[in-house]
């Protein structure tokens, strides 16, 4: 009887470990796909070019102290 309980516990632990590894693999794979897509289509620079006019407008308004 005790052996059956030990076997069941062992199977549960294996399932939990397998699920954990599977979830970890899926998360890492998903992150890789996202970062590769950003890299492949150069999305980071496209986003930067969209934000640039707003940044230029902001930094052009700042007063500067230009004493040498």
mmCIF file as Biopython writes it, N, C-alpha, C and O atoms, coordinates in Angstrom:
data_model
#
loop_
_atom_site.group_PDB
_atom_site.id
_atom_site.type_symbol
_atom_site.label_atom_id
_atom_site.label_alt_id
_atom_site.label_comp_id
_atom_site.label_asym_id
_atom_site.label_entity_id
_atom_site.label_seq_id
_atom_site.pdbx_PDB_ins_code
_atom_site.Cartn_x
_atom_site.Cartn_y
_atom_site.Cartn_z
_atom_site.occupancy
_atom_site.B_iso_or_equiv
_atom_site.auth_seq_id
_atom_site.auth_asym_id
_atom_site.pdbx_PDB_model_num
ATOM 1   N N  . UNK A ? 1  ? 0.819  -1.189 0.000   1.0 0.0 1  A 1 
ATOM 2   C CA . UNK A ? 1  ? 0.000  0.000  0.000   1.0 0.0 1  A 1 
ATOM 3   C C  . UNK A ? 1  ? 0.865  1.255  0.000   1.0 0.0 1  A 1 
ATOM 4   O O  . UNK A ? 1  ? 0.594  2.197  -0.745  1.0 0.0 1  A 1 
ATOM 5   N N  . UNK A ? 2  ? 1.890  1.272  0.821   1.0 0.0 2  A 1 
ATOM 6   C CA . UNK A ? 2  ? 2.763  2.424  0.878   1.0 0.0 2  A 1 
ATOM 7   C C  . UNK A ? 2  ? 3.521  2.609  -0.434  1.0 0.0 2  A 1 
ATOM 8   O O  . UNK A ? 2  ? 3.813  3.731  -0.847  1.0 0.0 2  A 1 
ATOM 9   N N  . UNK A ? 3  ? 3.827  1.497  -1.070  1.0 0.0 3  A 1 
ATOM 10  C CA . UNK A ? 3  ? 4.551  1.579  -2.352  1.0 0.0 3  A 1 
ATOM 11  C C  . UNK A ? 3  ? 3.692  2.252  -3.415  1.0 0.0 3  A 1 
ATOM 12  O O  . UNK A ? 3  ? 4.206  3.028  -4.222  1.0 0.0 3  A 1 
ATOM 13  N N  . UNK A ? 4  ? 2.410  1.971  -3.428  1.0 0.0 4  A 1 
ATOM 14  C CA . UNK A ? 4  ? 1.506  2.597  -4.403  1.0 0.0 4  A 1 
ATOM 15  C C  . UNK A ? 4  ? 1.451  4.108  -4.179  1.0 0.0 4  A 1 
ATOM 16  O O  . UNK A ? 4  ? 1.458  4.889  -5.131  1.0 0.0 4  A 1 
ATOM 17  N N  . UNK A ? 5  ? 1.395  4.502  -2.917  1.0 0.0 5  A 1 
ATOM 18  C CA . UNK A ? 5  ? 1.354  5.930  -2.605  1.0 0.0 5  A 1 
ATOM 19  C C  . UNK A ? 5  ? 2.647  6.603  -3.035  1.0 0.0 5  A 1 
ATOM 20  O O  . UNK A ? 5  ? 2.622  7.712  -3.569  1.0 0.0 5  A 1 
ATOM 21  N N  . UNK A ? 6  ? 3.778  5.943  -2.806  1.0 0.0 6  A 1 
ATOM 22  C CA . UNK A ? 6  ? 5.064  6.507  -3.206  1.0 0.0 6  A 1 
ATOM 23  C C  . UNK A ? 6  ? 5.155  6.646  -4.722  1.0 0.0 6  A 1 
ATOM 24  O O  . UNK A ? 6  ? 5.676  7.638  -5.232  1.0 0.0 6  A 1 
ATOM 25  N N  . UNK A ? 7  ? 4.643  5.643  -5.439  1.0 0.0 7  A 1 
ATOM 26  C CA . UNK A ? 7  ? 4.661  5.695  -6.901  1.0 0.0 7  A 1 
ATOM 27  C C  . UNK A ? 7  ? 3.787  6.834  -7.414  1.0 0.0 7  A 1 
ATOM 28  O O  . UNK A ? 7  ? 4.165  7.536  -8.351  1.0 0.0 7  A 1 
ATOM 29  N N  . UNK A ? 8  ? 2.608  7.019  -6.794  1.0 0.0 8  A 1 
ATOM 30  C CA . UNK A ? 8  ? 1.723  8.103  -7.206  1.0 0.0 8  A 1 
ATOM 31  C C  . UNK A ? 8  ? 2.385  9.458  -6.963  1.0 0.0 8  A 1 
ATOM 32  O O  . UNK A ? 8  ? 2.308  10.353 -7.804  1.0 0.0 8  A 1 
ATOM 33  N N  . UNK A ? 9  ? 3.035  9.602  -5.808  1.0 0.0 9  A 1 
ATOM 34  C CA . UNK A ? 9  ? 3.723  10.865 -5.505  1.0 0.0 9  A 1 
ATOM 35  C C  . UNK A ? 9  ? 4.843  11.129 -6.508  1.0 0.0 9  A 1 
ATOM 36  O O  . UNK A ? 9  ? 5.059  12.259 -6.946  1.0 0.0 9  A 1 
ATOM 37  N N  . UNK A ? 10 ? 5.539  10.064 -6.853  1.0 0.0 10 A 1 
ATOM 38  C CA . UNK A ? 10 ? 6.638  10.196 -7.807  1.0 0.0 10 A 1 
ATOM 39  C C  . UNK A ? 10 ? 6.111  10.641 -9.176  1.0 0.0 10 A 1 
ATOM 40  O O  . UNK A ? 10 ? 6.698  11.503 -9.832  1.0 0.0 10 A 1 
ATOM 41  N N  . UNK A ? 11 ? 4.996  10.038 -9.592  1.0 0.0 11 A 1 
ATOM 42  C CA . UNK A ? 11 ? 4.390  10.427 -10.873 1.0 0.0 11 A 1 
ATOM 43  C C  . UNK A ? 11 ? 3.928  11.876 -10.850 1.0 0.0 11 A 1 
ATOM 44  O O  . UNK A ? 11 ? 4.111  12.603 -11.826 1.0 0.0 11 A 1 
ATOM 45  N N  . UNK A ? 12 ? 3.329  12.302 -9.738  1.0 0.0 12 A 1 
ATOM 46  C CA . UNK A ? 12 ? 2.882  13.687 -9.614  1.0 0.0 12 A 1 
ATOM 47  C C  . UNK A ? 12 ? 4.060  14.652 -9.706  1.0 0.0 12 A 1 
ATOM 48  O O  . UNK A ? 12 ? 3.979  15.682 -10.375 1.0 0.0 12 A 1 
ATOM 49  N N  . UNK A ? 13 ? 5.143  14.312 -9.036  1.0 0.0 13 A 1 
ATOM 50  C CA . UNK A ? 13 ? 6.318  15.174 -9.069  1.0 0.0 13 A 1 
ATOM 51  C C  . UNK A ? 13 ? 6.894  15.259 -10.487 1.0 0.0 13 A 1 
ATOM 52  O O  . UNK A ? 13 ? 7.307  16.330 -10.933 1.0 0.0 13 A 1 
ATOM 53  N N  . UNK A ? 14 ? 6.917  14.130 -11.185 1.0 0.0 14 A 1 
ATOM 54  C CA . UNK A ? 14 ? 7.404  14.129 -12.567 1.0 0.0 14 A 1 
ATOM 55  C C  . UNK A ? 14 ? 6.520  14.995 -13.452 1.0 0.0 14 A 1 
ATOM 56  O O  . UNK A ? 14 ? 7.019  15.761 -14.275 1.0 0.0 14 A 1 
ATOM 57  N N  . UNK A ? 15 ? 5.189  14.872 -13.280 1.0 0.0 15 A 1 
ATOM 58  C CA . UNK A ? 15 ? 4.255  15.695 -14.058 1.0 0.0 15 A 1 
ATOM 59  C C  . UNK A ? 15 ? 4.466  17.178 -13.775 1.0 0.0 15 A 1 
ATOM 60  O O  . UNK A ? 15 ? 4.485  17.990 -14.700 1.0 0.0 15 A 1 
ATOM 61  N N  . UNK A ? 16 ? 4.624  17.532 -12.502 1.0 0.0 16 A 1 
ATOM 62  C CA . UNK A ? 16 ? 4.836  18.927 -12.139 1.0 0.0 16 A 1 
ATOM 63  C C  . UNK A ? 16 ? 6.140  19.445 -12.743 1.0 0.0 16 A 1 
ATOM 64  O O  . UNK A ? 16 ? 6.190  20.560 -13.263 1.0 0.0 16 A 1 
ATOM 65  N N  . UNK A ? 17 ? 7.189  18.634 -12.671 1.0 0.0 17 A 1 
ATOM 66  C CA . UNK A ? 17 ? 8.474  19.043 -13.235 1.0 0.0 17 A 1 
ATOM 67  C C  . UNK A ? 17 ? 8.361  19.197 -14.749 1.0 0.0 17 A 1 
ATOM 68  O O  . UNK A ? 17 ? 8.896  20.147 -15.321 1.0 0.0 17 A 1 
ATOM 69  N N  . UNK A ? 18 ? 7.669  18.268 -15.393 1.0 0.0 18 A 1 
ATOM 70  C CA . UNK A ? 18 ? 7.492  18.343 -16.840 1.0 0.0 18 A 1 
ATOM 71  C C  . UNK A ? 18 ? 6.687  19.584 -17.216 1.0 0.0 18 A 1 
ATOM 72  O O  . UNK A ? 18 ? 7.047  20.291 -18.158 1.0 0.0 18 A 1 
ATOM 73  N N  . UNK A ? 19 ? 5.609  19.854 -16.496 1.0 0.0 19 A 1 
ATOM 74  C CA . UNK A ? 19 ? 4.796  21.044 -16.776 1.0 0.0 19 A 1 
ATOM 75  C C  . UNK A ? 19 ? 5.602  22.326 -16.573 1.0 0.0 19 A 1 
ATOM 76  O O  . UNK A ? 19 ? 5.492  23.269 -17.357 1.0 0.0 19 A 1 
ATOM 77  N N  . UNK A ? 20 ? 6.406  22.350 -15.523 1.0 0.0 20 A 1 
ATOM 78  C CA . UNK A ? 20 ? 7.240  23.512 -15.257 1.0 0.0 20 A 1 
ATOM 79  C C  . UNK A ? 20 ? 8.237  23.733 -16.396 1.0 0.0 20 A 1 
ATOM 80  O O  . UNK A ? 20 ? 8.394  24.854 -16.881 1.0 0.0 20 A 1 
ATOM 81  N N  . UNK A ? 21 ? 8.896  22.679 -16.812 1.0 0.0 21 A 1 
ATOM 82  C CA . UNK A ? 21 ? 9.848  22.789 -17.918 1.0 0.0 21 A 1 
ATOM 83  C C  . UNK A ? 21 ? 9.151  23.168 -19.222 1.0 0.0 21 A 1 
ATOM 84  O O  . UNK A ? 21 ? 9.681  23.955 -20.006 1.0 0.0 21 A 1 
ATOM 85  N N  . UNK A ? 22 ? 7.980  22.616 -19.451 1.0 0.0 22 A 1 
ATOM 86  C CA . UNK A ? 22 ? 7.228  22.948 -20.658 1.0 0.0 22 A 1 
ATOM 87  C C  . UNK A ? 22 ? 6.818  24.419 -20.651 1.0 0.0 22 A 1 
ATOM 88  O O  . UNK A ? 22 ? 6.954  25.105 -21.664 1.0 0.0 22 A 1 
ATOM 89  N N  . UNK A ? 23 ? 6.323  24.901 -19.524 1.0 0.0 23 A 1 
ATOM 90  C CA . UNK A ? 23 ? 5.935  26.313 -19.418 1.0 0.0 23 A 1 
ATOM 91  C C  . UNK A ? 23 ? 7.145  27.225 -19.600 1.0 0.0 23 A 1 
ATOM 92  O O  . UNK A ? 23 ? 7.061  28.248 -20.279 1.0 0.0 23 A 1 
ATOM 93  N N  . UNK A ? 24 ? 8.257  26.856 -19.001 1.0 0.0 24 A 1 
ATOM 94  C CA . UNK A ? 24 ? 9.476  27.646 -19.147 1.0 0.0 24 A 1 
ATOM 95  C C  . UNK A ? 24 ? 9.926  27.681 -20.604 1.0 0.0 24 A 1 
ATOM 96  O O  . UNK A ? 24 ? 10.324 28.731 -21.109 1.0 0.0 24 A 1 
ATOM 97  N N  . UNK A ? 25 ? 9.864  26.549 -21.270 1.0 0.0 25 A 1 
ATOM 98  C CA . UNK A ? 25 ? 10.239 26.484 -22.682 1.0 0.0 25 A 1 
ATOM 99  C C  . UNK A ? 25 ? 9.307  27.344 -23.537 1.0 0.0 25 A 1 
ATOM 100 O O  . UNK A ? 25 ? 9.768  28.043 -24.439 1.0 0.0 25 A 1 
ATOM 101 N N  . UNK A ? 26 ? 8.004  27.299 -23.262 1.0 0.0 26 A 1 
ATOM 102 C CA . UNK A ? 26 ? 7.048  28.098 -24.028 1.0 0.0 26 A 1 
ATOM 103 C C  . UNK A ? 26 ? 7.270  29.592 -23.815 1.0 0.0 26 A 1 
ATOM 104 O O  . UNK A ? 26 ? 7.168  30.376 -24.759 1.0 0.0 26 A 1 
ATOM 105 N N  . UNK A ? 27 ? 7.566  29.983 -22.601 1.0 0.0 27 A 1 
ATOM 106 C CA . UNK A ? 27 ? 7.809  31.397 -22.321 1.0 0.0 27 A 1 
ATOM 107 C C  . UNK A ? 27 ? 9.065  31.876 -23.026 1.0 0.0 27 A 1 
ATOM 108 O O  . UNK A ? 27 ? 9.059  32.938 -23.649 1.0 0.0 27 A 1 
ATOM 109 N N  . UNK A ? 28 ? 10.134 31.110 -22.937 1.0 0.0 28 A 1 
ATOM 110 C CA . UNK A ? 28 ? 11.390 31.491 -23.594 1.0 0.0 28 A 1 
ATOM 111 C C  . UNK A ? 28 ? 11.214 31.513 -25.110 1.0 0.0 28 A 1 
ATOM 112 O O  . UNK A ? 28 ? 11.729 32.409 -25.778 1.0 0.0 28 A 1 
ATOM 113 N N  . UNK A ? 29 ? 10.504 30.550 -25.651 1.0 0.0 29 A 1 
ATOM 114 C CA . UNK A ? 29 ? 10.252 30.526 -27.095 1.0 0.0 29 A 1 
ATOM 115 C C  . UNK A ? 29 ? 9.432  31.729 -27.527 1.0 0.0 29 A 1 
ATOM 116 O O  . UNK A ? 29 ? 9.721  32.338 -28.557 1.0 0.0 29 A 1 
ATOM 117 N N  . UNK A ? 30 ? 8.422  32.074 -26.761 1.0 0.0 30 A 1 
ATOM 118 C CA . UNK A ? 30 ? 7.596  33.234 -27.079 1.0 0.0 30 A 1 
ATOM 119 C C  . UNK A ? 30 ? 8.407  34.523 -27.051 1.0 0.0 30 A 1 
ATOM 120 O O  . UNK A ? 30 ? 8.263  35.365 -27.937 1.0 0.0 30 A 1 
ATOM 121 N N  . UNK A ? 31 ? 9.254  34.682 -26.044 1.0 0.0 31 A 1 
ATOM 122 C CA . UNK A ? 31 ? 10.107 35.872 -25.975 1.0 0.0 31 A 1 
ATOM 123 C C  . UNK A ? 31 ? 11.067 35.934 -27.155 1.0 0.0 31 A 1 
ATOM 124 O O  . UNK A ? 31 ? 11.322 37.009 -27.697 1.0 0.0 31 A 1 
ATOM 125 N N  . UNK A ? 32 ? 11.595 34.787 -27.550 1.0 0.0 32 A 1 
ATOM 126 C CA . UNK A ? 32 ? 12.498 34.757 -28.701 1.0 0.0 32 A 1 
ATOM 127 C C  . UNK A ? 32 ? 11.770 35.177 -29.975 1.0 0.0 32 A 1 
ATOM 128 O O  . UNK A ? 32 ? 12.302 35.952 -30.770 1.0 0.0 32 A 1 
ATOM 129 N N  . UNK A ? 33 ? 10.568 34.670 -30.168 1.0 0.0 33 A 1 
ATOM 130 C CA . UNK A ? 33 ? 9.800  35.020 -31.369 1.0 0.0 33 A 1 
ATOM 131 C C  . UNK A ? 33 ? 9.511  36.518 -31.398 1.0 0.0 33 A 1 
ATOM 132 O O  . UNK A ? 33 ? 9.634  37.153 -32.446 1.0 0.0 33 A 1 
ATOM 133 N N  . UNK A ? 34 ? 9.131  37.083 -30.263 1.0 0.0 34 A 1 
ATOM 134 C CA . UNK A ? 34 ? 8.838  38.517 -30.208 1.0 0.0 34 A 1 
ATOM 135 C C  . UNK A ? 34 ? 10.086 39.333 -30.506 1.0 0.0 34 A 1 
ATOM 136 O O  . UNK A ? 34 ? 10.037 40.252 -31.323 1.0 0.0 34 A 1 
ATOM 137 N N  . UNK A ? 35 ? 11.200 39.015 -29.862 1.0 0.0 35 A 1 
ATOM 138 C CA . UNK A ? 35 ? 12.417 39.797 -30.090 1.0 0.0 35 A 1 
ATOM 139 C C  . UNK A ? 35 ? 12.942 39.607 -31.503 1.0 0.0 35 A 1 
ATOM 140 O O  . UNK A ? 35 ? 13.470 40.551 -32.090 1.0 0.0 35 A 1 
ATOM 141 N N  . UNK A ? 36 ? 12.813 38.420 -32.060 1.0 0.0 36 A 1 
ATOM 142 C CA . UNK A ? 36 ? 13.265 38.202 -33.431 1.0 0.0 36 A 1 
ATOM 143 C C  . UNK A ? 36 ? 12.401 38.989 -34.415 1.0 0.0 36 A 1 
ATOM 144 O O  . UNK A ? 36 ? 12.917 39.533 -35.391 1.0 0.0 36 A 1 
ATOM 145 N N  . UNK A ? 37 ? 11.095 39.052 -34.167 1.0 0.0 37 A 1 
ATOM 146 C CA . UNK A ? 37 ? 10.201 39.822 -35.031 1.0 0.0 37 A 1 
ATOM 147 C C  . UNK A ? 37 ? 10.560 41.305 -34.987 1.0 0.0 37 A 1 
ATOM 148 O O  . UNK A ? 37 ? 10.601 41.966 -36.024 1.0 0.0 37 A 1 
ATOM 149 N N  . UNK A ? 38 ? 10.818 41.827 -33.792 1.0 0.0 38 A 1 
ATOM 150 C CA . UNK A ? 38 ? 11.221 43.226 -33.660 1.0 0.0 38 A 1 
ATOM 151 C C  . UNK A ? 38 ? 12.514 43.464 -34.424 1.0 0.0 38 A 1 
ATOM 152 O O  . UNK A ? 38 ? 12.640 44.465 -35.129 1.0 0.0 38 A 1 
ATOM 153 N N  . UNK A ? 39 ? 13.481 42.554 -34.290 1.0 0.0 39 A 1 
ATOM 154 C CA . UNK A ? 39 ? 14.763 42.697 -34.976 1.0 0.0 39 A 1 
ATOM 155 C C  . UNK A ? 39 ? 14.594 42.588 -36.494 1.0 0.0 39 A 1 
ATOM 156 O O  . UNK A ? 39 ? 15.156 43.397 -37.233 1.0 0.0 39 A 1 
ATOM 157 N N  . UNK A ? 40 ? 13.849 41.626 -36.954 1.0 0.0 40 A 1 
ATOM 158 C CA . UNK A ? 40 ? 13.724 41.354 -38.384 1.0 0.0 40 A 1 
ATOM 159 C C  . UNK A ? 40 ? 13.068 42.507 -39.128 1.0 0.0 40 A 1 
ATOM 160 O O  . UNK A ? 40 ? 13.514 42.879 -40.213 1.0 0.0 40 A 1 
ATOM 161 N N  . UNK A ? 41 ? 12.011 43.076 -38.551 1.0 0.0 41 A 1 
ATOM 162 C CA . UNK A ? 41 ? 11.288 44.159 -39.203 1.0 0.0 41 A 1 
ATOM 163 C C  . UNK A ? 41 ? 11.772 45.545 -38.762 1.0 0.0 41 A 1 
ATOM 164 O O  . UNK A ? 41 ? 11.187 46.556 -39.152 1.0 0.0 41 A 1 
ATOM 165 N N  . UNK A ? 42 ? 12.836 45.598 -37.954 1.0 0.0 42 A 1 
ATOM 166 C CA . UNK A ? 42 ? 13.430 46.855 -37.512 1.0 0.0 42 A 1 
ATOM 167 C C  . UNK A ? 42 ? 12.388 47.737 -36.818 1.0 0.0 42 A 1 
ATOM 168 O O  . UNK A ? 42 ? 12.353 48.949 -37.030 1.0 0.0 42 A 1 
ATOM 169 N N  . UNK A ? 43 ? 11.552 47.127 -35.996 1.0 0.0 43 A 1 
ATOM 170 C CA . UNK A ? 43 ? 10.445 47.847 -35.372 1.0 0.0 43 A 1 
ATOM 171 C C  . UNK A ? 43 ? 10.903 48.851 -34.326 1.0 0.0 43 A 1 
ATOM 172 O O  . UNK A ? 43 ? 10.217 49.843 -34.080 1.0 0.0 43 A 1 
ATOM 173 N N  . UNK A ? 44 ? 12.051 48.606 -33.707 1.0 0.0 44 A 1 
ATOM 174 C CA . UNK A ? 44 ? 12.515 49.553 -32.702 1.0 0.0 44 A 1 
ATOM 175 C C  . UNK A ? 44 ? 12.863 50.896 -33.321 1.0 0.0 44 A 1 
ATOM 176 O O  . UNK A ? 44 ? 12.550 51.935 -32.742 1.0 0.0 44 A 1 
ATOM 177 N N  . UNK A ? 45 ? 13.500 50.900 -34.478 1.0 0.0 45 A 1 
ATOM 178 C CA . UNK A ? 45 ? 13.847 52.158 -35.130 1.0 0.0 45 A 1 
ATOM 179 C C  . UNK A ? 45 ? 12.606 52.822 -35.736 1.0 0.0 45 A 1 
ATOM 180 O O  . UNK A ? 45 ? 12.537 54.049 -35.798 1.0 0.0 45 A 1 
ATOM 181 N N  . UNK A ? 46 ? 11.642 52.040 -36.176 1.0 0.0 46 A 1 
ATOM 182 C CA . UNK A ? 46 ? 10.405 52.622 -36.696 1.0 0.0 46 A 1 
ATOM 183 C C  . UNK A ? 46 ? 9.645  53.329 -35.575 1.0 0.0 46 A 1 
ATOM 184 O O  . UNK A ? 46 ? 9.087  54.407 -35.782 1.0 0.0 46 A 1 
ATOM 185 N N  . UNK A ? 47 ? 9.626  52.728 -34.398 1.0 0.0 47 A 1 
ATOM 186 C CA . UNK A ? 47 ? 8.981  53.370 -33.258 1.0 0.0 47 A 1 
ATOM 187 C C  . UNK A ? 47 ? 9.733  54.636 -32.867 1.0 0.0 47 A 1 
ATOM 188 O O  . UNK A ? 47 ? 9.117  55.655 -32.554 1.0 0.0 47 A 1 
ATOM 189 N N  . UNK A ? 48 ? 11.056 54.575 -32.883 1.0 0.0 48 A 1 
ATOM 190 C CA . UNK A ? 48 ? 11.857 55.744 -32.541 1.0 0.0 48 A 1 
ATOM 191 C C  . UNK A ? 48 ? 11.610 56.882 -33.526 1.0 0.0 48 A 1 
ATOM 192 O O  . UNK A ? 48 ? 11.535 58.043 -33.125 1.0 0.0 48 A 1 
ATOM 193 N N  . UNK A ? 49 ? 11.485 56.561 -34.804 1.0 0.0 49 A 1 
ATOM 194 C CA . UNK A ? 49 ? 11.236 57.618 -35.793 1.0 0.0 49 A 1 
ATOM 195 C C  . UNK A ? 49 ? 9.850  58.229 -35.621 1.0 0.0 49 A 1 
ATOM 196 O O  . UNK A ? 49 ? 9.640  59.386 -35.986 1.0 0.0 49 A 1 
ATOM 197 N N  . UNK A ? 50 ? 8.914  57.484 -35.079 1.0 0.0 50 A 1 
ATOM 198 C CA . UNK A ? 50 ? 7.584  58.044 -34.822 1.0 0.0 50 A 1 
ATOM 199 C C  . UNK A ? 50 ? 7.598  58.951 -33.599 1.0 0.0 50 A 1 
ATOM 200 O O  . UNK A ? 50 ? 6.848  59.926 -33.543 1.0 0.0 50 A 1 
ATOM 201 N N  . UNK A ? 51 ? 8.439  58.641 -32.620 1.0 0.0 51 A 1 
ATOM 202 C CA . UNK A ? 51 ? 8.501  59.414 -31.382 1.0 0.0 51 A 1 
ATOM 203 C C  . UNK A ? 51 ? 9.391  60.643 -31.534 1.0 0.0 51 A 1 
ATOM 204 O O  . UNK A ? 51 ? 9.232  61.614 -30.794 1.0 0.0 51 A 1 
ATOM 205 N N  . UNK A ? 52 ? 10.319 60.615 -32.478 1.0 0.0 52 A 1 
ATOM 206 C CA . UNK A ? 52 ? 11.313 61.679 -32.617 1.0 0.0 52 A 1 
ATOM 207 C C  . UNK A ? 52 ? 10.722 63.087 -32.712 1.0 0.0 52 A 1 
ATOM 208 O O  . UNK A ? 52 ? 11.231 63.977 -32.029 1.0 0.0 52 A 1 
ATOM 209 N N  . UNK A ? 53 ? 9.686  63.351 -33.510 1.0 0.0 53 A 1 
ATOM 210 C CA . UNK A ? 53 ? 9.151  64.723 -33.571 1.0 0.0 53 A 1 
ATOM 211 C C  . UNK A ? 53 ? 8.689  65.253 -32.212 1.0 0.0 53 A 1 
ATOM 212 O O  . UNK A ? 53 ? 8.884  66.430 -31.908 1.0 0.0 53 A 1 
ATOM 213 N N  . UNK A ? 54 ? 8.086  64.403 -31.405 1.0 0.0 54 A 1 
ATOM 214 C CA . UNK A ? 54 ? 7.642  64.824 -30.082 1.0 0.0 54 A 1 
ATOM 215 C C  . UNK A ? 54 ? 8.826  65.135 -29.176 1.0 0.0 54 A 1 
ATOM 216 O O  . UNK A ? 54 ? 8.798  66.101 -28.413 1.0 0.0 54 A 1 
ATOM 217 N N  . UNK A ? 55 ? 9.868  64.308 -29.267 1.0 0.0 55 A 1 
ATOM 218 C CA . UNK A ? 55 ? 11.055 64.559 -28.458 1.0 0.0 55 A 1 
ATOM 219 C C  . UNK A ? 55 ? 11.755 65.844 -28.885 1.0 0.0 55 A 1 
ATOM 220 O O  . UNK A ? 55 ? 12.189 66.625 -28.039 1.0 0.0 55 A 1 
ATOM 221 N N  . UNK A ? 56 ? 11.866 66.066 -30.193 1.0 0.0 56 A 1 
ATOM 222 C CA . UNK A ? 56 ? 12.499 67.290 -30.679 1.0 0.0 56 A 1 
ATOM 223 C C  . UNK A ? 56 ? 11.725 68.524 -30.227 1.0 0.0 56 A 1 
ATOM 224 O O  . UNK A ? 56 ? 12.315 69.521 -29.811 1.0 0.0 56 A 1 
ATOM 225 N N  . UNK A ? 57 ? 10.421 68.447 -30.311 1.0 0.0 57 A 1 
ATOM 226 C CA . UNK A ? 57 ? 9.578  69.558 -29.883 1.0 0.0 57 A 1 
ATOM 227 C C  . UNK A ? 57 ? 9.794  69.847 -28.401 1.0 0.0 57 A 1 
ATOM 228 O O  . UNK A ? 57 ? 9.892  71.006 -27.999 1.0 0.0 57 A 1 
ATOM 229 N N  . UNK A ? 58 ? 9.868  68.807 -27.602 1.0 0.0 58 A 1 
ATOM 230 C CA . UNK A ? 58 ? 10.074 68.968 -26.169 1.0 0.0 58 A 1 
ATOM 231 C C  . UNK A ? 58 ? 11.443 69.587 -25.872 1.0 0.0 58 A 1 
ATOM 232 O O  . UNK A ? 58 ? 11.537 70.550 -25.110 1.0 0.0 58 A 1 
ATOM 233 N N  . UNK A ? 59 ? 12.490 69.045 -26.463 1.0 0.0 59 A 1 
ATOM 234 C CA . UNK A ? 59 ? 13.834 69.506 -26.152 1.0 0.0 59 A 1 
ATOM 235 C C  . UNK A ? 59 ? 14.146 70.861 -26.785 1.0 0.0 59 A 1 
ATOM 236 O O  . UNK A ? 59 ? 15.041 71.558 -26.306 1.0 0.0 59 A 1 
ATOM 237 N N  . UNK A ? 60 ? 13.447 71.253 -27.833 1.0 0.0 60 A 1 
ATOM 238 C CA . UNK A ? 60 ? 13.633 72.580 -28.403 1.0 0.0 60 A 1 
ATOM 239 C C  . UNK A ? 60 ? 13.058 73.669 -27.490 1.0 0.0 60 A 1 
ATOM 240 O O  . UNK A ? 60 ? 13.501 74.816 -27.548 1.0 0.0 60 A 1 
ATOM 241 N N  . UNK A ? 61 ? 12.095 73.329 -26.666 1.0 0.0 61 A 1 
ATOM 242 C CA . UNK A ? 61 ? 11.476 74.297 -25.756 1.0 0.0 61 A 1 
ATOM 243 C C  . UNK A ? 61 ? 12.330 74.571 -24.518 1.0 0.0 61 A 1 
ATOM 244 O O  . UNK A ? 61 ? 12.146 75.594 -23.858 1.0 0.0 61 A 1 
ATOM 245 N N  . UNK A ? 62 ? 13.243 73.689 -24.203 1.0 0.0 62 A 1 
ATOM 246 C CA . UNK A ? 62 ? 14.037 73.836 -22.988 1.0 0.0 62 A 1 
ATOM 247 C C  . UNK A ? 62 ? 15.024 74.997 -23.158 1.0 0.0 62 A 1 
ATOM 248 O O  . UNK A ? 62 ? 15.744 75.088 -24.152 1.0 0.0 62 A 1 
ATOM 249 N N  . UNK A ? 63 ? 15.030 75.884 -22.147 1.0 0.0 63 A 1 
ATOM 250 C CA . UNK A ? 63 ? 15.989 76.984 -22.181 1.0 0.0 63 A 1 
ATOM 251 C C  . UNK A ? 63 ? 17.356 76.466 -21.770 1.0 0.0 63 A 1 
ATOM 252 O O  . UNK A ? 63 ? 17.487 75.621 -20.885 1.0 0.0 63 A 1 
ATOM 253 N N  . UNK A ? 64 ? 18.371 77.000 -22.441 1.0 0.0 64 A 1 
ATOM 254 C CA . UNK A ? 64 ? 19.725 76.540 -22.156 1.0 0.0 64 A 1 
ATOM 255 C C  . UNK A ? 64 ? 20.575 77.717 -21.698 1.0 0.0 64 A 1 
ATOM 256 O O  . UNK A ? 64 ? 20.416 78.842 -22.173 1.0 0.0 64 A 1 
ATOM 257 N N  . UNK A ? 65 ? 21.455 77.443 -20.792 1.0 0.0 65 A 1 
ATOM 258 C CA . UNK A ? 65 ? 22.411 78.415 -20.320 1.0 0.0 65 A 1 
ATOM 259 C C  . UNK A ? 65 ? 23.714 78.173 -21.065 1.0 0.0 65 A 1 
ATOM 260 O O  . UNK A ? 65 ? 24.424 77.213 -20.764 1.0 0.0 65 A 1 
ATOM 261 N N  . UNK A ? 66 ? 24.040 79.022 -22.031 1.0 0.0 66 A 1 
ATOM 262 C CA . UNK A ? 66 ? 25.162 78.757 -22.939 1.0 0.0 66 A 1 
ATOM 263 C C  . UNK A ? 66 ? 26.353 79.668 -22.637 1.0 0.0 66 A 1 
ATOM 264 O O  . UNK A ? 66 ? 26.891 80.306 -23.542 1.0 0.0 66 A 1 
ATOM 265 N N  . UNK A ? 67 ? 26.754 79.728 -21.406 1.0 0.0 67 A 1 
ATOM 266 C CA . UNK A ? 67 ? 27.929 80.524 -21.054 1.0 0.0 67 A 1 
ATOM 267 C C  . UNK A ? 67 ? 29.190 79.684 -21.215 1.0 0.0 67 A 1 
ATOM 268 O O  . UNK A ? 67 ? 29.250 78.525 -20.805 1.0 0.0 67 A 1 
ATOM 269 N N  . UNK A ? 68 ? 30.173 80.294 -21.813 1.0 0.0 68 A 1 
ATOM 270 C CA . UNK A ? 68 ? 31.454 79.586 -21.962 1.0 0.0 68 A 1 
ATOM 271 C C  . UNK A ? 68 ? 32.424 79.980 -20.900 1.0 0.0 68 A 1 
ATOM 272 O O  . UNK A ? 68 ? 33.549 79.482 -20.875 1.0 0.0 68 A 1 
#
